[in-house]
């Protein structure tokens, strides 16, 4: 893994679009969650909130094995959709906590 590969994945429009599509799909589920921060983050994503989605893209690009899987130079197509889904699901709590408090209010 290189930091350059992570940055290249972060900047890759197709990779970003795939993570964004996954985030929207997951937001439709998290929108009905019992945790207010999750609901607020989900609503933000569904409204097109770019900061929350950008955080998910950056964190996913730096995820374990993503840069290695993508290769050098990175080819985002080598990263499978189930891996992106797992990354978005695993990082949703972290991203929700970055932007919203436990009551769902923006930080």
N, CA and C atoms as a LAMMPS dump frame, in Angstrom:
ITEM: TIMESTEP
0
ITEM: NUMBER OF ATOMS
321
ITEM: BOX BOUNDS ff ff ff
-5.0000000000000000e+02 5.0000000000000000e+02
-5.0000000000000000e+02 5.0000000000000000e+02
-5.0000000000000000e+02 5.0000000000000000e+02
ITEM: ATOMS id mol type element x y z
1 1 1 N 0.851 -1.181 0
2 1 2 C 0 0 0
3 1 3 C 0.89 1.234 0
4 2 1 N 0.55 2.186 -0.84
5 2 2 C 1.257 3.456 -0.817
6 2 3 C 0.236 4.571 -0.605
7 3 1 N 0.729 5.637 -0.013
8 3 2 C -0.151 6.789 0.176
9 3 3 C -0.546 7.386 -1.167
10 4 1 N 0.328 7.268 -2.14
11 4 2 C 0.006 7.752 -3.475
12 4 3 C -1.176 6.966 -4.052
13 5 1 N -1.173 5.654 -3.87
14 5 2 C -2.281 4.829 -4.371
15 5 3 C -3.586 5.192 -3.668
16 6 1 N -3.503 5.434 -2.365
17 6 2 C -4.705 5.846 -1.622
18 6 3 C -5.235 7.162 -2.169
19 7 1 N -4.331 8.125 -2.379
20 7 2 C -4.751 9.415 -2.904
21 7 3 C -5.343 9.267 -4.3
22 8 1 N -4.728 8.428 -5.13
23 8 2 C -5.25 8.229 -6.481
24 8 3 C -6.639 7.607 -6.457
25 9 1 N -6.864 6.676 -5.548
26 9 2 C -8.216 6.112 -5.404
27 9 3 C -9.195 7.184 -4.939
28 10 1 N -8.761 8.004 -3.983
29 10 2 C -9.622 9.073 -3.473
30 10 3 C -10.04 10.017 -4.59
31 11 1 N -9.129 10.293 -5.499
32 11 2 C -9.393 11.229 -6.592
33 11 3 C -10.075 10.578 -7.806
34 12 1 N -10.152 9.255 -7.823
35 12 2 C -10.732 8.543 -8.963
36 12 3 C -12.252 8.747 -8.979
37 13 1 N -12.744 9.386 -10.029
38 13 2 C -14.167 9.716 -10.107
39 13 3 C -15.052 8.475 -10.115
40 14 1 N -14.611 7.425 -10.771
41 14 2 C -15.424 6.207 -10.828
42 14 3 C -15.481 5.541 -9.462
43 15 1 N -14.339 5.452 -8.776
44 15 2 C -14.333 4.891 -7.427
45 15 3 C -15.234 5.723 -6.518
46 16 1 N -15.096 7.047 -6.599
47 16 2 C -15.94 7.922 -5.791
48 16 3 C -17.414 7.721 -6.077
49 17 1 N -17.752 7.55 -7.337
50 17 2 C -19.144 7.309 -7.701
51 17 3 C -19.666 5.998 -7.153
52 18 1 N -18.823 4.989 -7.149
53 18 2 C -19.235 3.684 -6.611
54 18 3 C -19.467 3.774 -5.105
55 19 1 N -18.576 4.459 -4.4
56 19 2 C -18.752 4.62 -2.95
57 19 3 C -19.988 5.475 -2.68
58 20 1 N -20.183 6.539 -3.456
59 20 2 C -21.357 7.397 -3.284
60 20 3 C -22.644 6.604 -3.506
61 21 1 N -22.695 5.784 -4.558
62 21 2 C -23.89 4.972 -4.816
63 21 3 C -24.155 4.014 -3.664
64 22 1 N -23.101 3.412 -3.14
65 22 2 C -23.246 2.509 -1.997
66 22 3 C -23.735 3.28 -0.773
67 23 1 N -23.179 4.472 -0.562
68 23 2 C -23.585 5.282 0.595
69 23 3 C -25.065 5.65 0.516
70 24 1 N -25.531 5.985 -0.671
71 24 2 C -26.953 6.314 -0.839
72 24 3 C -27.813 5.091 -0.547
73 25 1 N -27.4 3.957 -1.067
74 25 2 C -28.16 2.721 -0.828
75 25 3 C -28.206 2.408 0.667
76 26 1 N -27.093 2.555 1.348
77 26 2 C -27.054 2.277 2.787
78 26 3 C -27.795 3.342 3.58
79 27 1 N -27.766 4.58 3.117
80 27 2 C -28.483 5.661 3.798
81 27 3 C -29.984 5.392 3.83
82 28 1 N -30.486 4.736 2.81
83 28 2 C -31.905 4.399 2.8
84 28 3 C -32.26 3.463 3.951
85 29 1 N -31.309 2.654 4.394
86 29 2 C -31.514 1.782 5.547
87 29 3 C -31.272 2.548 6.846
88 30 1 N -30.142 3.257 6.905
89 30 2 C -29.782 3.976 8.138
90 30 3 C -30.726 5.137 8.437
91 31 1 N -31.496 5.566 7.453
92 31 2 C -32.457 6.639 7.669
93 31 3 C -33.489 6.26 8.728
94 32 1 N -33.711 4.964 8.909
95 32 2 C -34.687 4.474 9.889
96 32 3 C -34.022 3.886 11.128
97 33 1 N -32.759 4.195 11.338
98 33 2 C -32.004 3.687 12.473
99 33 3 C -32.48 4.356 13.766
100 34 1 N -32.2 3.718 14.882
101 34 2 C -32.579 4.276 16.186
102 34 3 C -31.542 5.26 16.726
103 35 1 N -30.385 5.331 16.086
104 35 2 C -29.319 6.251 16.529
105 35 3 C -29.443 7.558 15.759
106 36 1 N -29.71 8.653 16.477
107 36 2 C -29.923 9.941 15.805
108 36 3 C -28.766 10.395 14.915
109 37 1 N -27.527 10.122 15.304
110 37 2 C -26.405 10.542 14.455
111 37 3 C -26.422 9.796 13.124
112 38 1 N -26.818 8.526 13.146
113 38 2 C -26.922 7.743 11.913
114 38 3 C -28.025 8.309 11.018
115 39 1 N -29.159 8.645 11.621
116 39 2 C -30.284 9.187 10.867
117 39 3 C -29.891 10.509 10.218
118 40 1 N -29.215 11.366 10.979
119 40 2 C -28.797 12.655 10.429
120 40 3 C -27.799 12.481 9.291
121 41 1 N -26.834 11.59 9.464
122 41 2 C -25.863 11.341 8.394
123 41 3 C -26.563 10.761 7.167
124 42 1 N -27.475 9.838 7.382
125 42 2 C -28.216 9.232 6.27
126 42 3 C -29.025 10.286 5.524
127 43 1 N -29.718 11.14 6.255
128 43 2 C -30.5 12.196 5.615
129 43 3 C -29.601 13.149 4.836
130 44 1 N -28.436 13.461 5.39
131 44 2 C -27.484 14.322 4.712
132 44 3 C -27.055 13.695 3.378
133 45 1 N -26.733 12.415 3.41
134 45 2 C -26.335 11.711 2.185
135 45 3 C -27.47 11.726 1.169
136 46 1 N -28.677 11.433 1.609
137 46 2 C -29.814 11.379 0.686
138 46 3 C -30.137 12.748 0.09
139 47 1 N -29.799 13.822 0.81
140 47 2 C -30.001 15.182 0.298
141 47 3 C -28.857 15.629 -0.602
142 48 1 N -27.836 14.788 -0.729
143 48 2 C -26.702 15.138 -1.58
144 48 3 C -25.559 15.778 -0.832
145 49 1 N -25.529 15.609 0.483
146 49 2 C -24.46 16.181 1.293
147 49 3 C -23.101 15.658 0.902
148 50 1 N -22.292 16.537 0.355
149 50 2 C -21.014 16.081 -0.18
150 50 3 C -19.955 15.847 0.89
151 51 1 N -20.022 16.542 2.028
152 51 2 C -18.991 16.359 3.053
153 51 3 C -19.021 14.955 3.643
154 52 1 N -20.196 14.447 3.946
155 52 2 C -20.32 13.112 4.525
156 52 3 C -19.881 12.061 3.508
157 53 1 N -20.307 12.22 2.26
158 53 2 C -19.921 11.276 1.215
159 53 3 C -18.415 11.354 0.963
160 54 1 N -17.862 12.547 0.937
161 54 2 C -16.414 12.7 0.729
162 54 3 C -15.627 12.002 1.822
163 55 1 N -16.109 12.091 3.054
164 55 2 C -15.438 11.4 4.157
165 55 3 C -15.476 9.887 3.938
166 56 1 N -16.611 9.37 3.51
167 56 2 C -16.707 7.931 3.244
168 56 3 C -15.777 7.51 2.103
169 57 1 N -15.655 8.34 1.089
170 57 2 C -14.755 8.023 -0.022
171 57 3 C -13.31 7.996 0.468
172 58 1 N -12.904 9.025 1.228
173 58 2 C -11.522 9.082 1.717
174 58 3 C -11.201 7.911 2.628
175 59 1 N -12.106 7.599 3.539
176 59 2 C -11.872 6.51 4.485
177 59 3 C -11.868 5.164 3.755
178 60 1 N -12.754 5.006 2.793
179 60 2 C -12.781 3.756 2.03
180 60 3 C -11.5 3.572 1.224
181 61 1 N -11.023 4.635 0.587
182 61 2 C -9.792 4.539 -0.208
183 61 3 C -8.611 4.11 0.654
184 62 1 N -8.626 4.52 1.914
185 62 2 C -7.538 4.161 2.832
186 62 3 C -7.803 2.847 3.557
187 63 1 N -8.912 2.205 3.242
188 63 2 C -9.3 0.969 3.921
189 63 3 C -8.305 -0.15 3.73
190 64 1 N -8.322 -1.079 4.65
191 64 2 C -7.377 -2.195 4.586
192 64 3 C -7.456 -2.946 3.257
193 65 1 N -6.347 -2.988 2.568
194 65 2 C -6.252 -3.772 1.35
195 65 3 C -6.738 -3.103 0.083
196 66 1 N -7.437 -1.98 0.175
197 66 2 C -7.986 -1.37 -1.03
198 66 3 C -6.882 -0.952 -1.997
199 67 1 N -5.883 -0.233 -1.506
200 67 2 C -4.808 0.224 -2.386
201 67 3 C -4.029 -0.967 -2.938
202 68 1 N -3.796 -1.972 -2.112
203 68 2 C -3.089 -3.166 -2.58
204 68 3 C -3.894 -3.89 -3.656
205 69 1 N -5.185 -4.012 -3.438
206 69 2 C -6.052 -4.677 -4.408
207 69 3 C -6.087 -3.91 -5.729
208 70 1 N -6.134 -2.59 -5.647
209 70 2 C -6.221 -1.764 -6.85
210 70 3 C -4.945 -1.817 -7.676
211 71 1 N -3.819 -2.1 -7.036
212 71 2 C -2.554 -2.234 -7.755
213 71 3 C -1.85 -0.913 -7.979
214 72 1 N -0.769 -0.985 -8.766
215 72 2 C 0.04 0.189 -9.044
216 72 3 C 0.34 0.219 -10.528
217 73 1 N -0.192 1.125 -11.312
218 73 2 C -1.079 2.2 -10.869
219 73 3 C -2.45 1.639 -10.495
220 74 1 N -3.165 2.351 -9.609
221 74 2 C -4.444 1.834 -9.119
222 74 3 C -5.492 1.684 -10.214
223 75 1 N -6.178 0.569 -10.166
224 75 2 C -7.312 0.303 -11.047
225 75 3 C -8.496 0.017 -10.137
226 76 1 N -9.351 1.003 -9.964
227 76 2 C -10.464 0.885 -9.026
228 76 3 C -11.382 -0.279 -9.364
229 77 1 N -11.414 -0.71 -10.603
230 77 2 C -12.291 -1.816 -11.009
231 77 3 C -11.919 -3.13 -10.334
232 78 1 N -10.702 -3.217 -9.811
233 78 2 C -10.276 -4.433 -9.119
234 78 3 C -10.883 -4.537 -7.721
235 79 1 N -11.425 -3.445 -7.211
236 79 2 C -12.069 -3.446 -5.894
237 79 3 C -13.518 -3.857 -6.098
238 80 1 N -13.922 -4.918 -5.455
239 80 2 C -15.251 -5.492 -5.664
240 80 3 C -16.324 -4.727 -4.893
241 81 1 N -17.532 -4.719 -5.435
242 81 2 C -18.656 -4.055 -4.778
243 81 3 C -18.887 -4.553 -3.349
244 82 1 N -18.811 -5.862 -3.079
245 82 2 C -19.007 -6.297 -1.696
246 82 3 C -17.967 -5.696 -0.728
247 83 1 N -16.761 -5.419 -1.223
248 83 2 C -15.748 -4.794 -0.379
249 83 3 C -16.09 -3.331 -0.097
250 84 1 N -16.612 -2.642 -1.107
251 84 2 C -17.053 -1.261 -0.897
252 84 3 C -18.214 -1.237 0.076
253 85 1 N -19.16 -2.145 -0.082
254 85 2 C -20.295 -2.226 0.842
255 85 3 C -19.814 -2.448 2.269
256 86 1 N -18.902 -3.383 2.454
257 86 2 C -18.384 -3.661 3.804
258 86 3 C -17.692 -2.433 4.382
259 87 1 N -16.968 -1.709 3.552
260 87 2 C -16.275 -0.511 4.019
261 87 3 C -17.272 0.571 4.446
262 88 1 N -18.272 0.827 3.615
263 88 2 C -19.27 1.855 3.949
264 88 3 C -20.022 1.471 5.222
265 89 1 N -20.419 0.219 5.345
266 89 2 C -21.13 -0.221 6.544
267 89 3 C -20.248 -0.094 7.783
268 90 1 N -19.001 -0.492 7.67
269 90 2 C -18.097 -0.445 8.827
270 90 3 C -17.756 0.98 9.222
271 91 1 N -17.688 1.888 8.259
272 91 2 C -17.258 3.255 8.545
273 91 3 C -18.402 4.233 8.764
274 92 1 N -19.636 3.797 8.557
275 92 2 C -20.78 4.686 8.748
276 92 3 C -20.825 5.244 10.172
277 93 1 N -20.603 4.441 11.206
278 93 2 C -20.622 4.999 12.566
279 93 3 C -19.542 6.064 12.785
280 94 1 N -18.363 5.84 12.245
281 94 2 C -17.277 6.805 12.391
282 94 3 C -17.625 8.115 11.713
283 95 1 N -18.133 8.025 10.497
284 95 2 C -18.465 9.23 9.743
285 95 3 C -19.652 9.953 10.39
286 96 1 N -20.649 9.221 10.828
287 96 2 C -21.782 9.853 11.507
288 96 3 C -21.302 10.622 12.74
289 97 1 N -20.379 10.042 13.481
290 97 2 C -19.857 10.689 14.691
291 97 3 C -18.977 11.895 14.367
292 98 1 N -18.385 11.92 13.189
293 98 2 C -17.58 13.085 12.792
294 98 3 C -18.444 14.324 12.579
295 99 1 N -19.655 14.109 12.079
296 99 2 C -20.49 15.23 11.682
297 99 3 C -21.657 15.524 12.622
298 100 1 N -22.055 14.534 13.443
299 100 2 C -23.256 14.7 14.272
300 100 3 C -23.024 14.187 15.68
301 101 1 N -23.663 14.868 16.652
302 101 2 C -23.546 14.388 18.036
303 101 3 C -24.569 13.283 18.279
304 102 1 N -24.625 12.806 19.517
305 102 2 C -25.5 11.668 19.839
306 102 3 C -26.982 11.978 19.694
307 103 1 N -27.332 13.266 19.657
308 103 2 C -28.727 13.65 19.448
309 103 3 C -29.035 13.932 17.981
310 104 1 N -28.013 13.8 17.135
311 104 2 C -28.207 14.028 15.706
312 104 3 C -27.997 15.459 15.269
313 105 1 N -27.482 16.294 16.191
314 105 2 C -27.231 17.694 15.851
315 105 3 C -25.867 17.827 15.166
316 106 1 N -25.784 18.738 14.189
317 106 2 C -24.484 18.934 13.54
318 106 3 C -23.427 19.385 14.532
319 107 1 N -22.218 18.921 14.303
320 107 2 C -21.103 19.352 15.159
321 107 3 C -20.495 20.621 14.598
